[in-house]
Structure formats: C-alpha cells, structure tokens
Amino acid sequence: MEYLDHGYKEEIKVKGPSRQRTEEDCSKHIPDLPPEIVWKVLAKLPVLSLMRCREVCKQWKSTIEAPPLALLCESSKPVLLYHHPGHNPPGDQFNLQWKEVARFNKWHLKFHNTVTNEWEEAPIPFTVKDNVEADTLVAADGGLLCFSSRRAPDCFVVYNPLSEQLRGIRLPIDLLPTLPKGAIYETPFEYILFGMVVDRQSGNYKVVVSGIREDVPQPTLIYDSELGLWKVCPGLPKLKNYLEESGVKLKKGEWRCRKRGVQCADNLYWFIHYERHRSPKVNGALLRFNVLLETWDVLQESGLSDYSPEFHMVGYMGEVILCDWTDEDCHEAMGNLEIEDLGAEIRLMDEDLVDLYHNLEPESYWKEFFPFRCLVEGDNFYIVHRHQMAYDISSRVLVYKPNEMDDDKRFTWLPEWQDLSDENQLWTFTPTLRAFV
C-alpha cells in the first residue's frame, strides 16, 4: 500500500483456483517481444477477456495492467447501474455496531447487461474501508465511481469497477462543523458539492469538493490523482439570500444542494437552494466551476418565489440540458430563470423531447408510466418512468437513442426489476481501463 499524503492506493487481488504451473512456465507462453508489440496484440481482445487473463500469472497481470495497454483498449458501451443498499440484517439491528450492520447490508451495484438484457449484481469490494461504508455514491465520470459515507463525509473511495482497483482519499480540512462524539449528520451531502472529471487521454482524474455552509470557512478542494495531492482554491462567491432586498421579514435559512451536479467538458454545474424553516419562499443559484481554470461562476440567482424549479440537469453532446417533464412548457421557460443569460452551453429540452410521452407509443407501458427524470451517457438517454398509480412505487427505464436511424431500435424498455424504486440511486458510466485509480 502506497501512502500519498491524504490518499492511499490499493489494488484488489482477484483470487483464482490453485495453479500447479510456475511463473517460469507461464512466461514461456508470452513471446519475447517488445512490450509495445505485446500491448497492441492484447488490446485486440475484448475487455472482459483481458481481465480474466490477469489471473494466469504475475507476468500476465503486470503486462495487462500496464498503463500503455489500458490507453490502447477501447471503452465498453454505456452502462446504467443502480446503487443497491442490500437488505437489513436479521434480528434487532439496533443492538449491532454500525460496521456489523454494514456487513449485513452489503451495498452493491446492480447493472443492466446490454448483452443478456438482464439486471446483474456486481459486489463492491469493500464493506467498510477507512470509515467509508459505501452507502453514498457521490460522483461518477469516465468509468470511475466515487463513494463516501454519512458517518465519514470527509472520506472517499474512488473505484474502477472494471479493473477492480480503488483508492481512498481524505479531505485535508473539514467542510462541516464538528459534531459531538457519536453523532452523525443525517444529510451531510446536501451541504457539500461533489464533482469528478476524468481526463480521457491520460486517464488521470480530479475530484472537486466544496462546502456551501455559511458558518464555517468553505474553500474549494481539488484532488489531483496524478500528483496524489489536494489543492486548496478559493471557495464559491458569496451568494445573495434576498433577505435584505425582499423587504419581508424572513427567518434566516441555509443553502442546500438537493440535486445531483453534472459534468460537461471541463466544467461542473450545480443548482442549489436557499431554504428557510417554515417559510414557503425560496431562491436558488446555478453554479459553474471550471476545473482547469479553478474558477467559480454564478450563472444566475433566482429571486424569491413560492416554489423551486423541479428541473434536473444532464450533459449531452457538449451541452447542459435542463429537463423537467412535469411542465409541458419547459421547452419555453424554466421557473424564474433567465435562460438566455446562463451561457451558450446551457439550453432547455427540445420540444420533441418534451412531447416524447404524448406523441409516441412504442409499448403499452406509456399508458401506465410517466417520465420523471433522465440520465445521459454517450448518445443514450435513460428516461426513468414512474407508475401512474400512487400505490405502485416501481419505476421503469426507457432507453432513448435520438441518433438511431432505425425506428425499432430508437426506443428500448429495460426489463422490470422490483427493487428499482429509488431513481436517485441510478447512475450511468462507461466501463473503461483508461481511467487509472
């Protein structure tokens, strides 16, 4: 294990059947060729076959896991995954220590296999790792997943499900006030902004973390995997809360982020709300952080209103799309936001996408489910549908490929799965070896 300041790097060892052959015997099967030639040959193999070849011997393992080979390998198809909480332990779990409960719950990943068209289970290779319980998936990009825990929101584990490598990192400073011993935050991640950007060329990544509470200093922290170090940058600009400008006596509230951020090119975007206790008045702010320039932009702050826009953001083809299927006019406006002032890369949904539910009926499910939110990976829209009946909390996912010329392949319903009840646990990513943990 190699310690790098606030991070460590660990490789998961895959256990295989006992082998009688020696390392010398295995090495005879690899021709005495320059490494560049071997990498080009191995890069022609399917990625999953390449991963199985790592178990042959140490020499094969080191050859396959060499960064030059990973950069030659093609990425897999986009994958929709579900961060599943597992099941409650038997008996009275209140008498168990939290680490014991975590071992029973066994957080794991459910992903849709595009070949078999079935939901399959993939274990997370750690139950509790340096206080990270893997109960919260906070960011994903470029084939990497970033986990954290409500009990330790200052600790993270970056994990590549394909190469099965992981790295644990810890914030150098606290972004949340210190709690009494034994206490935990119920929703700590509503006060912290998370983002991750993976360089597709080098395979390195940066994790961006910034707090939005006003009672403690809130710098922006950037972890650079190439250096293995945290960098402290200025925090986001002071935001208005419209208390003075409103002329209305309102109780002081706090900024919260209840919506998942989105990554587009070298920028990260979040929409946050200023909430007050027992007050219907809210206001919000759309934020942008440029990872290369390490600068913040407040694209727009909305004034006081009786409701908060229900849109969510997705990144598609170099643009940020504001999506909201609950409003038929969302292709014309989005609450009290002035769309024309947000930037050239931000736009509303196309009218055709808004009317998707009303104009097309690829299957009878259209009459039972309605679109609620969507995720985007590559050229695919994963549109999550909720059941029309209040007693039925199940969800269905429709894969929409707008660039598909064949009408029969443009829409695909994923198979039903009973546990798919919390669409907030759905994520998308593209498995690849090019992302180095």
Rosetta blueprint (number, residue, H / E / L):
1 M L
2 E E
3 Y E
4 L E
5 D L
6 H L
7 G E
8 Y E
9 K E
10 E E
11 E E
12 I L
13 K L
14 V L
15 K L
16 G L
17 P L
18 S L
19 R L
20 Q L
21 R L
22 T L
23 E H
24 E H
25 D H
26 C H
27 S H
28 K L
29 H L
30 I L
31 P L
32 D L
33 L L
34 P L
35 P H
36 E H
37 I H
38 V H
39 W H
40 K H
41 V H
42 L H
43 A L
44 K L
45 L L
46 P L
47 V H
48 L H
49 S H
50 L H
51 M H
52 R H
53 C H
54 R L
55 E L
56 V L
57 C L
58 K H
59 Q H
60 W H
61 K H
62 S H
63 T H
64 I H
65 E L
66 A L
67 P H
68 P H
69 L H
70 A H
71 L H
72 L H
73 C L
74 E L
75 S L
76 S L
77 K L
78 P L
79 V E
80 L E
81 L E
82 Y E
83 H E
84 H E
85 P L
86 G L
87 H L
88 N L
89 P L
90 P L
91 G L
92 D L
93 Q H
94 F H
95 N H
96 L L
97 Q L
98 W H
99 K H
100 E H
101 V H
102 A H
103 R H
104 F H
105 N H
106 K L
107 W L
108 H E
109 L E
110 K E
111 F E
112 H E
113 N E
114 T L
115 V L
116 T L
117 N L
118 E E
119 W E
120 E E
121 E E
122 A E
123 P E
124 I L
125 P L
126 F L
127 T L
128 V L
129 K E
130 D L
131 N L
132 V E
133 E L
134 A L
135 D L
136 T E
137 L E
138 V E
139 A E
140 A E
141 D E
142 G L
143 G L
144 L E
145 L E
146 C E
147 F E
148 S E
149 S E
150 R L
151 R L
152 A E
153 P E
154 D E
155 C E
156 F E
157 V E
158 V E
159 Y E
160 N E
161 P L
162 L L
163 S L
164 E L
165 Q E
166 L E
167 R E
168 G E
169 I E
170 R E
171 L L
172 P L
173 I L
174 D L
175 L L
176 L L
177 P L
178 T L
179 L L
180 P L
181 K L
182 G L
183 A L
184 I L
185 Y L
186 E L
187 T L
188 P H
189 F H
190 E H
191 Y L
192 I E
193 L E
194 F E
195 G E
196 M E
197 V E
198 V E
199 D L
200 R L
201 Q L
202 S L
203 G L
204 N L
205 Y E
206 K E
207 V E
208 V E
209 V E
210 S E
211 G E
212 I L
213 R L
214 E L
215 D L
216 V L
217 P L
218 Q L
219 P L
220 T E
221 L E
222 I E
223 Y E
224 D E
225 S L
226 E L
227 L L
228 G L
229 L E
230 W E
231 K E
232 V E
233 C E
234 P L
235 G L
236 L L
237 P L
238 K L
239 L L
240 K L
241 N L
242 Y L
243 L H
244 E H
245 E H
246 S H
247 G L
248 V L
249 K L
250 L L
251 K L
252 K L
253 G L
254 E E
255 W E
256 R E
257 C L
258 R L
259 K L
260 R L
261 G L
262 V E
263 Q E
264 C E
265 A L
266 D L
267 N E
268 L E
269 Y E
270 W E
271 F E
272 I E
273 H E
274 Y E
275 E E
276 R L
277 H L
278 R L
279 S L
280 P L
281 K L
282 V E
283 N E
284 G E
285 A E
286 L E
287 L E
288 R E
289 F E
290 N E
291 V L
292 L L
293 L L
294 E L
295 T E
296 W E
297 D E
298 V E
299 L E
300 Q E
301 E E
302 S L
303 G L
304 L L
305 S E
306 D L
307 Y L
308 S L
309 P L
310 E L
311 F L
312 H E
313 M E
314 V E
315 G E
316 Y E
317 M L
318 G L
319 E E
320 V E
321 I E
322 L E
323 C E
324 D L
325 W L
326 T L
327 D L
328 E L
329 D L
330 C L
331 H L
332 E L
333 A L
334 M E
335 G L
336 N L
337 L E
338 E L
339 I H
340 E H
341 D H
342 L L
343 G L
344 A L
345 E L
346 I E
347 R E
348 L E
349 M L
350 D L
351 E H
352 D H
353 L H
354 V H
355 D L
356 L H
357 Y H
358 H H
359 N H
360 L L
361 E L
362 P L
363 E L
364 S H
365 Y H
366 W H
367 K H
368 E L
369 F E
370 F E
371 P E
372 F E
373 R E
374 C E
375 L E
376 V E
377 E E
378 G L
379 D L
380 N E
381 F E
382 Y E
383 I E
384 V E
385 H E
386 R E
387 H E
388 Q L
389 M L
390 A L
391 Y L
392 D L
393 I L
394 S L
395 S E
396 R E
397 V E
398 L E
399 V E
400 Y E
401 K L
402 P L
403 N L
404 E L
405 M L
406 D L
407 D H
408 D H
409 K H
410 R H
411 F E
412 T E
413 W E
414 L L
415 P L
416 E L
417 W L
418 Q L
419 D L
420 L L
421 S L
422 D L
423 E H
424 N H
425 Q H
426 L E
427 W E
428 T E
429 F E
430 T L
431 P L
432 T L
433 L L
434 R L
435 A L
436 F L
437 V L
